[in-house]
Amino acid sequence: MARNGKPIFRADHVGSLLRPDRLHGARSKFDRGEITRDELRAVEDECIVEAAKLQEDVGLQVITDGEFRRSVWWYEFIDALNGIEIAEPDKGAAFSGGSEEWEYLPKTVRTVGKIGRLGEIMVPEFEVLRAATSQTPKITIPSPSRIHFHGGRAAVDTAVYPDMEAFWSDIAAVYQQEIASLEAAGCTYIQIDDPVLTYFLDDRLRGNVKEIGEDPDALLPKYVEVINRCIAKRKPETQIGIHLCRGNSRSKWIAAGPYEPIAEAIFPQLNVDTYLLEYDDERSGGFEPLRFVPDDKIVVLGLVTTKTGQMEEMDTLRRRVDEAAKFQPAASLAISPQCGFASEVGGNIVTLQDELNKLRLVVQAADEIWGNA
């Protein structure tokens, strides 16, 4: 247990997994109208059961559904909300690195009506996952910042929300309701995925924020405040994690920069239990910003990259954990891949064997560094 009374999973992972060929085939058939949604869901269920077994077999004690029902990490959750319209791509948020033959642009979210929750969003997925594992099932959900960042105030209908505080209040209510539903179903570990917070490190993306009429220095603390409102009514035993990365799609990335400029605005301010942080290469900088993380938080170091199949050396992982322990108690640290393996349905440019090797490495490193992970 950490000092906050929540369990520490020394070997954790961010959530998304490469889709097996059978699932890709079923999704293609569904898109062509050759099978029904129920038939697609049956294949998804079977693949989720197999993914849970894969995670258990490598020794993980945190199990996800691989986000196998999603086309993109955030899309299905936010698209399920009332009052939301998924609109044009944000051309100012292009990805870098990876394959030049592929480009993904994040889409803008427009608010065209009162934001509300039409019913349970993630509970059906959680119930399938819970039945598939004897370990701790973790559900991942997109941050509320994803509803606003790509578009800002200009993407929120002023006739519907003349006052932006009403907009944020409705969003917070939706998340509170969804978390309560997951808790009622037995979920004890919920992860909020928020690459947007690290976009404030990047001058190009800060410039985009200004171009849409927003002040990045005011917007970052607003997002922190809203996330805190979203999780304010969770049960004491519910573990809330937040994953921060710099974009992840087909082995590409959006933002770059060390955590230092945003660390004091985020780490001591967010009322989460666990930080899952990207730390796989020089884009993330050093561990010095961890000095702002309160000692009762859990810090999961994303030291193992999902962007390539190249394997990290165990000695390097040990050394980097030792470096991080200079700024955060070693007893509060854990290890994971830096991000998911498939933030969108196509996945990163790695193989299923690469994925398996990486997950095994995370568990082995946790065992060697902390013992009995």
Buried (B, 14 or more C-beta within 10 A) or exposed (E): EBBBEBBBBBBBBBBBBBBBEEBBEBBEBBEEEEBEEEEBBEBBBBBBBBBBEBBBEBBBBBBBBBBBBBBBBBBBBBBBBBBBEEBEBBEBBBBEBBEEEEEBBBBBBBBBBEBBBEEBBBBEBBBBBBEBBEBBBBBBBBBBBBBBBBBBBEBBBEEBBEEEEEBBBBBBBBBBBBBBBBBEBEBBBBBBBBBBBBBBBBEBBBEBBEEBEBEBEEBBEBBBBBBBBBBEBBEEEBBBBBBBBBBBBBBBBBBBBBBBBBBEBBBEBBBBBBBBBBBBBEBBBBBBBBBBBEEEBBBBBBBBBBBBBEEBEEEEBEEBBEBBBEBBBEEBBBBBBBBBBBBBBBBBBBEBEBBBBBBBBBBBBBBEBBEEB
